[in-house]
Amino acid sequence: MEDIEELPPKSGQTYDALAVTPEGLVHIAYRDGSLGALRLATGKSGAWTKDTVDGADDAGSHASIVMDAQG
């Protein structure tokens, strides 16, 4: 399985979020410590797409995900 990202040593505690659609598509919101950014990884069976959601002001230490009925 491909790594999403690893936090640098001593980067502090973060609270990541995970959501899975009924079709099995996984969404992970997390803080990328090296960028100081909130990122979203979306994927299924090892094929991941990673996007920066918020790259300002060291975002992402308390990530959350909200999904509607359509995912």
Buried (B, 14 or more C-beta within 10 A) or exposed (E): EEEBBEBEEEBEEBEBBEBEEEEEEBBBBBBBBEBBBBBBBBBEEEEBEBEBEBBEEBBBBEBEEEEEEEE
